[in-house]
Amino acid sequence: MRPQAQKKLREQQSAQLEDYLTRVRRNAKKPFVVGFGIETAAQAAKIFKIADGIVVGSALLRYIADATSPEETAERAAAFWQNLRQGAYQPAH
């Protein structure tokens, strides 16, 4: 798939996901979190506008994968979370 086609597909999926999560929010009686496909602060910020929280796993693991020591792993993990929080954390509820 060409890069332009991939970008368009991701944008369509993002819009569909946002619509779906908005419906979930309207009908949810309890807090809910979202945890699929979140890799960037911008994506996290978008989800935080609708959901009560996010779950990030695979993106963090990719970010720390090349670390060569426990200290570097911790530093990379802290940097990842700091970046995600700076751009994303805007509780809506």
N, CA, C and O of each residue as an XYZ file, in Angstrom:
372
protein
N       0.844     -1.171      0.000
C       0.000      0.000      0.000
C       0.895      1.241      0.000
O       1.885      1.295      0.730
N       0.555      2.214     -0.801
C       1.330      3.456     -0.880
C       1.159      4.280      0.389
O       0.122      4.201      1.048
N       2.179      5.075      0.735
C       2.103      5.881      1.963
C       0.870      6.785      2.026
O       0.278      6.947      3.093
N       0.483      7.370      0.903
C      -0.699      8.247      0.903
C      -1.964      7.450      1.212
O      -2.839      7.919      1.941
N      -2.053      6.276      0.669
C      -3.221      5.420      0.913
C      -3.238      4.962      2.368
O      -4.300      4.895      2.987
N      -2.066      4.647      2.913
C      -1.985      4.245      4.315
C      -2.425      5.380      5.229
O      -3.151      5.157      6.197
N      -1.989      6.591      4.924
C      -2.362      7.746      5.743
C      -3.872      7.961      5.708
O      -4.489      8.209      6.743
N      -4.459      7.869      4.535
C      -5.898      8.055      4.394
C      -6.656      6.985      5.180
O      -7.646      7.285      5.849
N      -6.192      5.743      5.098
C      -6.830      4.652      5.829
C      -6.745      4.900      7.334
O      -7.735      4.716      8.041
N      -5.575      5.315      7.837
C      -5.428      5.604      9.269
C      -6.361      6.728      9.696
O      -6.956      6.659     10.772
N      -6.498      7.757      8.875
C      -7.395      8.873      9.206
C      -8.840      8.410      9.263
O      -9.583      8.826     10.152
N      -9.251      7.564      8.341
C     -10.611      7.032      8.340
C     -10.851      6.172      9.569
O     -11.898      6.271     10.210
N      -9.880      5.328      9.897
C     -10.013      4.468     11.074
C     -10.070      5.310     12.342
O     -10.824      4.999     13.265
N      -9.282      6.365     12.387
C      -9.270      7.240     13.554
C     -10.638      7.893     13.742
O     -11.145      7.960     14.861
N     -11.224      8.366     12.669
C     -12.543      8.995     12.742
C     -13.598      7.983     13.185
O     -14.461      8.308     14.001
N     -13.537      6.770     12.658
C     -14.485      5.731     13.046
C     -14.324      5.374     14.517
O     -15.312      5.178     15.225
N     -13.085      5.290     14.975
C     -12.823      4.976     16.376
C     -13.358      6.076     17.279
O     -13.976      5.799     18.307
N     -13.123      7.310     16.896
C     -13.612      8.432     17.697
C     -15.137      8.410     17.795
O     -15.692      8.640     18.869
N     -15.807      8.138     16.693
C     -17.278      8.031     16.707
C     -17.728      6.902     17.629
O     -18.658      7.066     18.419
N     -17.062      5.763     17.521
C     -17.412      4.608     18.359
C     -17.215      4.938     19.838
O     -18.091      4.658     20.656
N     -16.070      5.532     20.183
C     -15.795      5.844     21.586
C     -16.762      6.889     22.133
O     -17.098      6.866     23.317
N     -17.198      7.785     21.296
C     -18.188      8.777     21.724
C     -19.504      8.075     22.072
O     -20.165      8.435     23.046
N     -19.875      7.085     21.280
C     -21.086      6.304     21.594
C     -20.904      5.524     22.897
O     -21.824      5.443     23.711
N     -19.726      4.957     23.087
C     -19.451      4.230     24.335
C     -19.579      5.181     25.512
O     -20.215      4.847     26.511
N     -18.984      6.361     25.407
C     -19.040      7.352     26.491
C     -20.479      7.691     26.848
O     -20.832      7.762     28.025
N     -21.308      7.899     25.829
C     -22.718      8.245     26.061
C     -23.448      7.155     26.827
O     -24.337      7.444     27.628
N     -23.076      5.906     26.585
C     -23.807      4.780     27.158
C     -23.117      4.117     28.346
O     -23.719      3.281     29.019
N     -21.886      4.473     28.609
C     -21.145      3.822     29.697
C     -21.643      4.314     31.051
O     -21.848      5.508     31.268
N     -21.825      3.382     31.926
C     -22.249      3.723     33.278
C     -21.057      3.763     34.225
O     -21.177      4.213     35.364
N     -19.917      3.293     33.755
C     -18.696      3.269     34.556
C     -17.564      3.877     33.741
O     -17.663      3.979     32.519
N     -16.491      4.280     34.409
C     -15.333      4.803     33.673
C     -14.780      3.736     32.719
O     -14.902      2.537     32.972
N     -14.179      4.187     31.638
C     -13.567      3.237     30.723
C     -12.248      3.780     30.197
O     -12.041      4.990     30.108
N     -11.359      2.849     29.852
C     -10.052      3.201     29.306
C      -9.910      2.584     27.927
O     -10.602      1.624     27.587
N      -9.013      3.141     27.142
C      -8.783      2.676     25.783
C      -7.316      2.298     25.660
O      -6.443      3.019     26.146
N      -7.044      1.184     25.020
C      -5.671      0.748     24.934
C      -5.305      0.015     23.676
O      -4.763     -1.088     23.746
N      -5.577      0.578     22.543
C      -5.124     -0.051     21.305
C      -4.665      1.034     20.347
O      -5.380      2.004     20.094
N      -3.468      0.857     19.822
C      -2.951      1.773     18.815
C      -2.463      3.110     19.321
O      -2.236      4.013     18.515
N      -2.296      3.276     20.599
C      -1.837      4.565     21.127
C      -0.324      4.559     21.194
O       0.276      3.771     21.925
N       0.289      5.449     20.421
C       1.745      5.524     20.368
C       2.281      6.925     20.601
O       3.438      7.088     20.989
N       1.467      7.925     20.372
C       1.965      9.296     20.451
C       1.135     10.113     21.430
O       0.023      9.740     21.804
N       1.714     11.242     21.833
C       1.000     12.155     22.721
C      -0.258     12.691     22.049
O      -1.282     12.873     22.706
N      -0.190     12.941     20.765
C      -1.363     13.456     20.048
C      -2.501     12.437     20.067
O      -3.660     12.800     20.264
N      -2.169     11.172     19.862
C      -3.195     10.132     19.905
C      -3.770     10.007     21.311
O      -4.982      9.878     21.488
N      -2.897     10.048     22.299
C      -3.349      9.949     23.686
C      -4.259     11.116     24.043
O      -5.283     10.927     24.698
N      -3.892     12.321     23.618
C      -4.705     13.504     23.906
C      -6.098     13.365     23.309
O      -7.091     13.739     23.935
N      -6.166     12.832     22.115
C      -7.457     12.636     21.450
C      -8.331     11.664     22.244
O      -9.526     11.901     22.426
N      -7.734     10.579     22.709
C      -8.478      9.578     23.466
C      -8.904     10.138     24.825
O     -10.015      9.873     25.284
N      -8.017     10.917     25.473
C      -8.344     11.487     26.780
C      -9.542     12.432     26.714
O     -10.181     12.683     27.736
N      -9.851     12.950     25.552
C     -11.018     13.823     25.426
C     -12.314     13.033     25.565
O     -13.369     13.601     25.846
N     -12.228     11.722     25.366
C     -13.417     10.883     25.387
C     -13.389      9.883     26.540
O     -14.373      9.740     27.266
N     -12.274      9.198     26.706
C     -12.165      8.118     27.695
C     -11.610      8.642     29.013
O     -11.131      9.772     29.104
N     -11.686      7.797     30.021
C     -11.176      8.150     31.341
C      -9.694      7.856     31.489
O      -9.060      8.330     32.431
N      -9.142      7.092     30.584
C      -7.723      6.771     30.661
C      -7.263      6.030     29.436
O      -8.056      5.663     28.569
N      -5.950      5.815     29.378
C      -5.369      5.077     28.263
C      -4.480      3.972     28.803
O      -3.990      4.037     29.931
N      -4.285      2.962     27.979
C      -3.375      1.875     28.281
C      -2.383      1.824     27.128
O      -2.772      1.729     25.964
N      -1.113      1.888     27.458
C      -0.077      1.844     26.426
C       0.874      0.709     26.766
O       1.399      0.649     27.878
N       1.095     -0.181     25.829
C       1.979     -1.309     26.080
C       3.002     -1.485     24.984
O       4.199     -1.307     25.211
N       2.541     -1.831     23.803
C       3.443     -2.151     22.701
C       4.343     -0.985     22.323
O       5.522     -1.183     22.028
N       3.809      0.214     22.329
C       4.623      1.380     21.964
C       5.764      1.571     22.951
O       6.888      1.879     22.554
N       5.482      1.392     24.222
C       6.535      1.505     25.232
C       7.586      0.422     25.023
O       8.784      0.702     25.083
N       7.158     -0.794     24.781
C       8.116     -1.878     24.577
C       9.008     -1.625     23.372
O      10.204     -1.914     23.415
N       8.438     -1.086     22.293
C       9.262     -0.750     21.129
C      10.262      0.352     21.475
O      11.399      0.329     21.005
N       9.846      1.304     22.285
C      10.691      2.441     22.649
C      11.888      2.017     23.491
O      12.965      2.600     23.367
N      11.718      1.021     24.335
C      12.805      0.605     25.221
C      13.570     -0.608     24.695
O      14.544     -1.030     25.317
N      13.159     -1.164     23.587
C      13.707     -2.432     23.090
C      15.221     -2.412     22.886
O      15.876     -3.428     23.115
N      15.782     -1.307     22.470
C      17.210     -1.249     22.174
C      18.066     -0.863     23.368
O      19.281     -0.715     23.232
N      17.468     -0.699     24.515
C      18.243     -0.334     25.702
C      19.234     -1.451     26.013
O      18.949     -2.633     25.818
N      20.398     -1.048     26.500
C      21.455     -2.031     26.743
C      21.724     -2.282     28.227
O      22.598     -3.074     28.580
N      20.972     -1.605     29.089
C      21.158     -1.813     30.529
C      19.843     -1.505     31.243
O      18.969     -0.841     30.684
N      19.705     -1.984     32.470
C      18.495     -1.639     33.232
C      18.348     -0.127     33.424
O      17.234      0.398     33.402
N      19.458      0.561     33.609
C      19.400      2.011     33.797
C      18.895      2.710     32.539
O      18.057      3.609     32.608
N      19.416      2.283     31.387
C      18.963      2.881     30.125
C      17.498      2.558     29.872
O      16.755      3.401     29.370
N      17.080      1.351     30.214
C      15.675      0.972     30.067
C      14.800      1.908     30.892
O      13.782      2.405     30.409
N      15.203      2.146     32.142
C      14.430      3.030     33.024
C      14.411      4.452     32.479
O      13.371      5.109     32.505
N      15.541      4.931     31.988
C      15.612      6.289     31.433
C      14.714      6.419     30.212
O      13.984      7.400     30.074
N      14.767      5.440     29.335
C      13.925      5.486     28.130
C      12.441      5.417     28.484
O      11.621      6.134     27.909
N      12.108      4.548     29.435
C      10.709      4.433     29.854
C      10.224      5.746     30.451
O       9.116      6.193     30.151
N      11.039      6.366     31.291
C      10.661      7.647     31.898
C      10.482      8.723     30.827
O       9.541      9.514     30.889
N      11.375      8.751     29.858
C      11.267      9.743     28.777
C      10.001      9.512     27.953
O       9.322     10.465     27.574
N       9.689      8.258     27.681
C       8.484      7.927     26.919
C       7.243      8.444     27.646
O       6.406      9.122     27.051
N       7.130      8.117     28.943
C       5.955      8.527     29.712
C       5.884     10.038     29.849
O       4.801     10.618     29.763
N       7.018     10.677     30.060
C       7.035     12.135     30.196
C       6.512     12.785     28.919
O       5.685     13.695     28.971
N       6.994     12.318     27.785
C       6.534     12.854     26.505
C       5.043     12.622     26.316
O       4.314     13.512     25.878
N       4.601     11.425     26.649
C       3.180     11.103     26.484
C       2.322     11.976     27.393
O       1.295     12.503     26.963
N       2.734     12.128     28.630
C       1.957     12.925     29.594
C       1.948     14.405     29.239
O       0.910     15.056     29.357
N       3.064     14.942     28.813
C       3.125     16.369     28.493
C       2.147     16.733     27.394
O       1.525     17.794     27.444
N       2.005     15.881     26.418
C       1.142     16.189     25.304
C      -0.266     15.686     25.437
O      -1.145     16.086     24.674
N      -0.499     14.805     26.406
C      -1.770     14.094     26.394
C      -2.662     14.340     27.583
O      -3.879     14.425     27.421
N      -2.118     14.453     28.743
C      -2.976     14.378     29.930
C      -3.820     15.619     30.111
O      -3.346     16.656     30.575
N      -5.074     15.494     29.738
C      -6.060     16.564     29.862
C      -7.368     15.913     30.265
O      -8.252     15.737     29.426
N      -7.511     15.551     31.536
C      -8.740     14.837     31.940
C      -9.990     15.591     31.519
O     -10.105     16.799     31.727
N     -10.904     14.874     30.936
C     -12.150     15.484     30.478
C     -13.287     15.258     31.442
O     -14.362     15.837     31.283
N     -13.063     14.412     32.454
C     -14.191     14.004     33.302
C     -13.894     14.291     34.751
O     -14.725     14.016     35.617
